[in-house]
């Protein structure tokens, strides 16, 4: 009996040691697997950075996985699961002190750096989980050390000439360059008045492209021209037609693709939009897209982040909203896919009633906002989910809460994407001159922010007398609106509470009633340039520094051109350098 007892005691100890060893081996194996997933998360974020540093938008928790036929890494969702292992990644802004050392608090934001963390969690027992986390820093080393530069373009010929001007902003020096002229579109002094302008900055070369639409009273023209870092050249006629209607419509747009090419889509007053490509050396021939139901009066074009695919959205003179998707393939008609009509009715065809934006943290998804019907219904949205192979599918439509009653109708709209989550913020001006804002997620589902009615007395024209933008680092937003006075009003949007400030901040007075407004955020920082035109056809700028409007100097309130063409047209634009 004693021998048996001793054997049991001895064997139990041995078995316990064996089981403990097996448990340690299991934990070591699991830790090795988890470490591989965590390390893979860091390398995957490096791959995303190599696609485009702009894809590293601030997010506290997201998933990262391969998408599409090519297996490209992309940030999306809230986590990625591999059996019992769950990986999340975070992307955070970086601040440095005066010596350039990274600091946890205080310091100055470094818009060219990101802190990345990859964390893997897995269950060990029903009551215990283990965690492995790796952290690293990524830098956009291709960027120059002075990213706070940009260009303002604007019409300055009044209603009689085609004069267009530009000024260069040096944010670090706090200066604007002297006023200079862009290229003459036709090489002669004519009355081809500049009615609308859009400016685009390349991320692969020191280059910008200006698209502009002109009218001489009987014929309209759309031109493109190229800034090579020193001068303007390569003026290209993109479209022309004999017609003098829809003069203030934005019936053209463009976007830089990931391959470095610039894609322009324009209306030539037919139902078939046309495209051309600038490849850094020359303009391509014209390519037709698919025919729409009506002649486009509004065109919005956005490249999917990190790819050469692009979404084009159209609002046409038949009151239809349609979209076409460019697959990223050859520049030919077959590379475009026309989607079914999203809407076939709108209160009128005179407003900027369609907009589209890609998510900043989920490059496979984008949100379309548009008018759907002639009643007091608010904004309608759909979310497009790309398949990573040149196509994708639309979600069902979701309507924001109705706004107003009786004769109230939806007017011009805008949508922007949060840099910190898969959230979209959209605002519109209705025909009663109220400006409403709503928030939608990627489902899409709408919510109503606190203080979402920004004004009930906006300017009375068809212009977009408001605009919204997100601060790229903080994830909070900004809105500037006209309340039909010469003093534009600013409201901060706090993402965490889904609320606009209860009271507005007054900006310096313009020379007349504030009319057309555009906000241009600087990628990687919280700075936003406010560009505002007034009823006297003057354009002014002011920099939002992330905390307040700059109060003095060139970055403060500055008036530029004084001879725009119309109080309701977008005859101006600004683009930050993107290289």
C-alpha positions in Angstrom: 0.0 0.0 0.0 2.8 2.3 0.9 4.5 1.6 -2.4 1.3 2.2 -4.3 0.8 5.5 -2.5 4.4 6.6 -3.3 3.9 5.6 -7.0 0.7 7.6 -7.2 2.3 10.7 -5.6 5.3 10.4 -7.9 3.4 9.7 -11.1 0.9 12.5 -10.3 3.8 14.9 -10.1 5.3 13.7 -13.3 1.9 14.0 -15.0 1.5 17.5 -13.6 4.9 18.4 -14.9 4.1 16.9 -18.3 0.7 18.7 -18.5 2.4 22.0 -17.4 5.0 21.5 -20.1 2.3 20.8 -22.7 0.4 23.9 -21.6 3.6 26.0 -21.9 4.2 24.5 -25.3 0.6 25.4 -26.4 0.9 28.9 -25.1 4.3 29.3 -26.8 2.8 28.1 -30.0 -0.2 30.4 -29.7 2.0 33.4 -28.9 4.2 32.6 -31.9 1.1 32.6 -34.1 -0.3 35.8 -32.6 3.1 37.5 -33.0 3.1 36.6 -36.7 -0.4 38.1 -37.1 0.7 41.2 -35.2 3.9 41.6 -37.2 1.9 41.0 -40.4 -0.4 43.9 -39.4 2.6 46.3 -39.2 3.9 45.2 -42.5 0.5 45.4 -44.1 0.2 49.1 -42.9 3.6 49.7 -44.5 2.1 48.3 -47.7 -0.9 50.6 -47.4 1.5 53.6 -46.9 3.4 52.6 -50.1 0.2 52.7 -52.0 -0.6 56.2 -50.7 0.4 57.9 -47.5 -3.0 59.6 -47.6 -4.7 56.2 -46.9 -3.2 56.3 -43.4 -6.0 58.3 -41.9 -6.3 58.5 -38.1 -8.3 55.6 -36.7 -8.4 54.2 -33.1 -9.4 50.7 -34.2 -9.7 49.0 -37.6 -9.2 45.8 -39.5 -6.7 45.3 -42.2 -6.8 42.5 -44.8 -6.2 41.7 -48.4 -8.9 42.7 -50.9 -9.5 42.2 -54.6 -8.0 39.8 -57.1 -4.5 41.3 -56.6 -4.6 40.8 -52.8 -3.9 44.5 -52.0 -3.8 45.4 -48.4 -6.5 47.8 -47.2 -7.7 49.2 -43.9 -11.4 48.4 -43.4 -14.0 47.5 -40.8 -13.2 47.3 -37.1 -11.0 44.2 -36.8 -9.8 41.1 -38.7 -10.4 37.6 -37.4 -8.2 34.5 -38.1 -10.0 31.8 -36.2 -9.7 32.6 -32.5 -7.2 35.4 -33.2 -8.6 38.9 -33.6 -6.3 41.6 -35.0 -6.9 45.3 -34.8 -4.7 48.1 -36.1 -4.7 51.8 -35.0 -3.3 54.8 -36.8 -2.5 57.9 -34.8 -1.1 61.4 -35.5 2.4 62.2 -34.4 3.6 65.4 -32.6 7.3 66.5 -32.2 9.0 69.0 -29.9 11.3 71.8 -31.1 14.2 69.4 -31.5 12.1 67.0 -33.7 11.7 64.4 -31.0 8.3 62.6 -30.9 6.4 63.5 -27.8 3.3 61.9 -26.2 1.6 65.3 -25.5 2.1 68.9 -26.6 4.5 69.6 -29.5 3.7 70.4 -33.1 1.8 68.0 -35.3 4.0 66.3 -37.9 1.7 65.8 -40.9 4.2 63.5 -42.6 4.3 60.9 -39.8 1.9 58.3 -38.3 2.1 56.1 -35.2 0.8 52.6 -36.1 -0.1 49.8 -33.7 -1.0 46.2 -34.5 -2.7 44.2 -31.7 -3.8 40.6 -31.6 -6.1 39.2 -28.9 -7.0 35.5 -28.4 -8.7 33.4 -25.7 -6.5 31.1 -23.6 -9.4 29.9 -21.3 -13.0 30.9 -21.0 -12.0 33.4 -18.4 -8.6 34.6 -19.8 -7.3 36.3 -22.9 -3.8 37.1 -24.1 -2.6 40.1 -26.0 0.4 40.9 -28.2 0.9 44.4 -29.5 3.6 45.9 -31.8 4.1 49.6 -32.5 6.0 51.4 -35.2 6.2 54.8 -36.9 5.7 55.5 -40.6 6.9 58.6 -42.4 6.0 60.0 -45.8 9.7 60.4 -46.7 8.8 61.3 -50.3 7.1 64.5 -49.2 9.1 67.7 -48.9 9.8 69.2 -45.5 7.5 72.2 -46.2 4.0 70.7 -47.1 2.0 73.9 -46.3 1.9 75.3 -49.8 -0.9 75.6 -52.3 -2.3 77.6 -55.2 -5.4 79.8 -55.5 -7.0 80.3 -59.0 -9.8 82.7 -59.8 -11.5 84.5 -62.7 -10.6 88.2 -62.8 -12.1 89.4 -66.1 -15.5 90.3 -64.9 -18.2 89.8 -67.6 -16.1 90.9 -70.5 -12.8 89.0 -70.7 -11.3 85.5 -70.1 -8.7 86.8 -67.6 -7.8 84.2 -64.9 -5.2 84.7 -62.1 -3.3 82.6 -59.6 -1.4 83.1 -56.4 0.9 80.8 -54.5 0.5 80.3 -50.8 3.5 79.6 -48.6 2.0 78.6 -45.3 5.3 78.4 -43.3 6.4 81.9 -44.5 2.8 83.2 -44.1 2.8 84.8 -47.5 1.0 84.9 -50.8 2.9 85.4 -54.0 2.2 88.3 -56.4 -0.8 88.0 -58.6 0.0 86.3 -61.9 -2.0 85.1 -64.9 -2.7 81.6 -66.0 -2.3 80.7 -69.6 -4.6 82.4 -72.1 -7.0 79.8 -73.2 -7.2 80.8 -76.8 -4.2 83.0 -77.3 -6.2 86.1 -77.9 -8.2 88.8 -76.1 -11.7 87.6 -76.2 -14.9 87.6 -74.2 -14.8 83.9 -73.3 -15.6 84.7 -69.7 -14.5 82.2 -67.1 -17.7 80.8 -65.5 -16.4 77.9 -63.4 -13.0 76.5 -62.3 -11.5 73.5 -60.6 -7.9 72.9 -59.6 -6.1 69.6 -58.9 -2.7 68.8 -57.5 -0.6 65.7 -58.4 0.9 63.4 -55.8 3.5 62.0 -58.1 5.1 65.1 -59.8 5.2 68.9 -59.2 2.1 69.6 -61.2 -1.4 71.0 -61.1 -4.2 71.0 -63.6 -6.8 73.7 -64.0 -10.2 72.9 -65.6 -12.3 75.9 -66.5 -15.5 76.6 -68.4 -16.1 79.7 -70.4 -18.9 81.4 -72.3 -18.9 84.2 -74.9 -22.7 84.6 -74.8 -23.5 82.1 -77.6 -20.9 79.3 -77.2 -19.5 77.5 -74.1 -16.0 75.9 -73.8 -14.2 73.7 -71.3 -10.4 73.9 -71.2 -7.7 72.1 -69.4 -4.2 73.4 -68.8 -1.1 72.2 -66.8 1.1 73.9 -64.2 4.6 72.3 -64.2 5.8 74.0 -61.0 7.0 77.1 -62.9 4.5 78.0 -65.6 1.2 77.1 -67.3 1.1 75.3 -70.7 -0.5 72.5 -72.7 -3.9 74.3 -73.0 -6.4 71.7 -74.3 -10.0 72.3 -75.5 -12.0 69.5 -73.8 -15.5 70.4 -75.1 -17.5 73.2 -76.7 -21.1 73.7 -77.8 -23.5 76.4 -78.9 -25.7 77.1 -75.9 -26.0 79.8 -73.3 -27.9 78.0 -70.5 -26.8 76.4 -67.3 -23.9 78.9 -67.1 -23.3 78.3 -63.4 -23.4 74.5 -63.5 -20.3 72.5 -62.6 -20.6 70.2 -65.6 -17.0 68.9 -65.5 -14.6 67.4 -63.0 -11.2 65.6 -62.8 -9.1 63.5 -60.6 -5.5 62.1 -60.4 -5.3 58.4 -60.5 -2.8 56.2 -58.5 -0.8 55.6 -61.7 -0.1 59.4 -61.9 -2.5 60.1 -64.8 -5.1 62.8 -64.6 -8.6 61.9 -65.8 -11.1 64.6 -66.8 -14.8 64.0 -67.4 -16.8 66.7 -69.1 -20.2 67.4 -70.6 -20.4 68.7 -74.2 -24.1 69.4 -74.0 -25.0 65.9 -75.2 -26.3 62.9 -73.1 -22.9 61.2 -73.5 -20.1 62.5 -71.2 -16.6 62.6 -72.6 -13.2 61.9 -71.0 -9.6 62.8 -71.7 -6.3 61.9 -69.9 -3.2 63.9 -69.2 -0.3 61.5 -68.7 2.3 64.0 -67.6 3.4 64.7 -71.2 0.4 65.1 -73.4 -3.4 64.9 -73.5 -5.1 61.8 -74.9 -7.8 61.7 -77.5 -11.4 62.0 -76.5 -13.3 58.9 -75.2 -17.0 58.6 -74.8 -18.6 57.2 -71.6 -22.0 55.5 -71.7 -25.1 57.6 -72.6 -27.2 59.0 -69.8 -30.9 59.9 -69.8 -30.3 63.7 -70.0 -27.5 66.2 -70.6 -25.3 66.4 -67.4 -25.5 69.7 -65.6 -23.4 68.5 -62.6 -20.4 66.1 -62.8 -18.5 64.7 -59.8 -15.4 62.5 -60.3 -13.4 60.8 -57.5 -10.5 58.3 -57.8 -10.7 55.4 -55.4 -7.9 55.9 -52.9 -4.7 54.1 -53.9 -6.1 52.9 -57.2 -6.7 54.0 -60.8 -10.4 53.2 -60.5 -12.8 56.2 -60.3 -16.5 56.9 -59.7 -18.3 59.5 -61.8 -21.6 60.9 -60.6 -24.0 62.9 -62.7 -27.1 65.0 -62.2 -28.7 65.7 -65.6 -31.2 68.0 -67.2 -33.8 65.2 -67.1 -33.5 65.4 -63.2 -31.9 62.0 -63.2 -29.0 60.9 -60.9 -26.7 58.3 -62.5 -23.2 57.0 -61.9 -20.5 55.4 -64.1 -17.5 53.5 -62.8 -14.1 53.5 -64.4 -12.4 50.1 -63.9 -8.9 51.3 -64.0 -8.2 49.6 -67.3 -7.5 51.0 -70.7 -8.9 54.5 -71.4 -11.8 53.4 -73.6 -15.6 53.2 -73.4 -15.5 49.5 -72.5 -13.7 50.4 -69.2 -16.8 52.4 -68.0 -19.8 50.7 -66.4 -23.1 52.7 -66.3 -25.2 52.0 -63.2 -29.0 52.1 -63.1 -30.7 55.4 -62.3 -30.5 56.3 -58.6 -33.2 58.9 -58.9 -35.4 60.2 -61.8 -36.9 63.2 -60.1 -35.7 66.4 -58.4 -37.2 69.8 -57.6 -35.3 71.4 -60.5 -32.2 71.0 -62.5 -30.5 74.2 -61.4 -28.7 73.1 -58.2 -25.6 71.2 -57.3 -27.7 68.2 -56.2 -25.2 65.3 -56.4 -21.9 64.6 -54.6 -19.7 61.6 -54.0 -16.8 60.8 -51.7 -14.7 57.8 -50.8 -14.3 56.7 -47.2 -10.9 57.9 -45.8 -10.3 54.7 -43.8 -12.2 52.1 -46.0 -11.0 52.7 -49.6 -13.5 50.1 -50.8 -16.5 52.2 -49.8 -17.9 55.5 -51.0 -21.1 57.6 -50.4 -23.3 59.2 -52.9 -25.8 61.9 -51.9 -28.5 63.2 -54.2 -32.1 64.4 -54.5 -34.8 61.8 -54.9 -38.2 63.4 -55.6 -39.8 66.8 -55.8 -41.2 66.9 -52.2 -39.7 68.0 -49.0 -37.7 64.8 -48.6 -34.1 65.4 -47.3 -30.8 64.0 -48.6 -30.8 60.5 -50.0 -27.6 58.4 -49.9 -26.3 55.1 -51.2 -23.0 53.4 -50.4 -20.9 51.9 -53.1 -18.7 48.9 -52.2 -15.9 48.2 -54.6 -14.9 44.6 -55.2 -11.2 45.5 -55.7 -11.3 44.2 -59.3 -12.7 47.2 -61.2 -16.3 47.0 -60.2 -18.7 46.9 -57.2 -22.2 47.2 -56.1 -24.5 49.8 -54.5 -26.4 49.5 -51.2 -30.1 50.2 -50.9 -31.0 53.9 -50.6 -31.4 55.6 -47.2 -33.2 58.9 -46.7 -32.2 61.5 -44.2 -35.0 62.9 -42.1 -37.4 65.2 -44.0 -36.6 68.9 -43.6 -39.2 71.6 -43.7 -42.7 71.5 -44.9 -44.8 72.9 -47.7 -42.7 74.5 -50.5 -39.4 73.4 -49.0 -37.3 71.4 -51.5 -33.8 70.0 -51.5 -31.1 72.4 -52.9 -27.4 72.1 -53.4 -25.6 69.3 -51.3 -22.2 68.3 -50.2 -20.7 65.2 -48.6 -17.3 64.6 -46.9 -15.7 61.6 -45.3 -14.4 61.3 -41.7 -10.6 60.7 -41.5 -11.1 58.6 -38.3 -14.1 56.3 -39.0 -16.4 55.0 -41.7 -18.7 58.0 -41.3 -19.9 60.6 -43.8 -21.1 64.1 -43.0 -23.5 65.7 -45.5 -25.2 69.1 -45.6 -27.6 70.8 -47.9 -29.4 74.1 -48.5 -33.1 73.9 -49.2 -35.3 76.2 -51.2 -36.3 78.0 -48.1 -32.6 78.9 -47.6 -32.2 76.6 -44.5 -28.9 74.7 -44.2 -29.3 71.2 -42.6 -26.5 68.7 -41.8 -26.8 64.9 -41.2 -24.4 62.1 -40.5 -24.5 58.7 -42.2 -22.5 55.5 -41.6 -21.4 52.9 -44.2 -24.7 50.9 -43.9 -26.0 53.6 -44.6 -28.0 54.8 -41.6 -28.6 58.5 -40.9 -28.3 60.2 -37.6 -29.1 63.9 -36.8 -26.2 65.9 -35.2 -27.0 68.2 -32.3 -27.5 71.8 -33.7 -27.8 70.4 -37.2 -29.6 73.5 -38.6 -26.8 75.9 -39.3 -28.9 78.8 -40.5 -32.4 79.4 -41.7 -31.6 82.6 -43.6 -28.9 81.6 -46.1 -28.4 83.5 -49.4 -31.2 83.1 -51.8 -29.4 82.0 -55.0 -28.7 78.5 -56.5 -25.1 78.6 -55.3 -23.7 76.3 -52.7 -23.6 79.0 -50.0 -22.0 76.7 -47.4 -19.3 74.1 -47.3 -18.0 71.4 -44.9 -14.7 69.8 -44.3 -13.0 67.4 -41.8 -9.8 68.3 -40.0 -7.4 65.5 -41.3 -5.7 64.9 -37.9 -8.3 65.4 -35.2 -11.3 63.9 -37.0 -13.5 66.9 -36.1 -15.2 69.0 -38.8 -15.9 72.5 -39.8 -18.8 74.3 -41.6 -18.9 77.8 -43.0 -22.2 79.2 -44.1 -23.8 82.3 -45.5 -26.7 83.7 -43.5 -27.4 86.3 -46.2 -25.2 88.9 -44.7 -21.6 90.0 -45.6 -20.3 88.1 -42.5 -19.8 84.4 -43.1 -20.5 82.2 -40.0 -18.3 79.3 -38.9 -19.3 76.3 -36.7 -17.1 73.6 -35.4 -18.3 70.0 -35.6 -17.2 67.6 -32.8 -17.2 64.0 -34.1 -17.2 62.3 -30.6 -20.5 63.9 -29.7 -22.0 64.3 -33.2 -22.7 68.0 -32.5 -22.1 71.3 -34.1 -21.4 74.3 -31.9 -24.5 75.9 -30.6 -23.4 79.3 -31.6 -21.5 80.4 -34.7 -18.2 82.3 -34.9 -18.4 85.4 -37.1 -15.6 85.7 -39.7 -14.4 89.1 -41.1 -16.9 90.9 -43.3 -16.8 90.5 -47.0 -17.5 93.3 -49.4 -21.0 92.0 -50.0 -23.4 89.2 -49.0 -21.5 85.9 -48.7 -22.5 83.7 -51.6 -20.3 80.7 -52.9 -18.1 79.0 -50.3 -15.4 76.3 -50.5 -13.4 74.7 -47.7 -10.1 72.9 -48.6 -8.5 70.8 -45.9 -4.8 70.2 -45.7 -4.1 66.4 -45.7 -2.3 65.3 -42.5 -3.0 68.5 -40.5 -6.0 70.3 -39.0 -5.5 73.3 -41.2 -8.4 74.2 -43.6 -8.3 77.1 -46.1 -11.7 78.9 -46.3 -12.4 80.4 -49.7 -15.4 82.7 -50.0 -16.9 84.8 -52.8 -19.4 87.6 -52.2 -22.2 89.3 -54.1 -19.8 91.9 -55.4 -17.8 89.1 -57.1 -14.8 89.3 -54.9 -13.0 86.3 -53.6 -11.3 86.2 -50.1 -9.5 83.6 -48.1 -8.7 82.8 -44.4 -6.9 79.9 -42.8 -8.4 77.8 -40.1 -5.3 76.6 -38.0 -7.1 73.8 -36.3 -8.3 75.9 -33.3 -9.4 79.2 -34.7 -9.4 81.4 -37.8 -6.0 83.0 -38.3 -6.5 86.7 -37.3 -3.7 88.5 -39.0 -1.2 88.5 -41.9 -1.5 86.8 -45.2 -3.0 83.7 -43.6 -5.7 85.8 -42.0 -8.5 87.4 -44.0 -7.2 88.4 -47.4 -9.1 89.6 -50.5 -7.7 88.5 -53.9 -9.6 89.0 -57.1 -12.3 91.7 -57.3 -13.8 91.0 -60.8 -15.4 87.6 -60.8 -18.2 86.8 -63.2 -21.2 85.9 -61.1 -22.4 85.8 -57.5 -23.6 82.3 -57.9 -20.9 80.5 -59.9 -17.8 78.7 -58.6 -15.2 80.8 -60.6 -12.4 80.1 -58.1 -10.6 77.1 -56.4 -7.7 76.3 -54.2 -5.5 73.2 -54.0 -2.8 72.3 -51.4 0.4 70.9 -52.8 0.3 67.1 -52.8 3.9 66.3 -53.4 
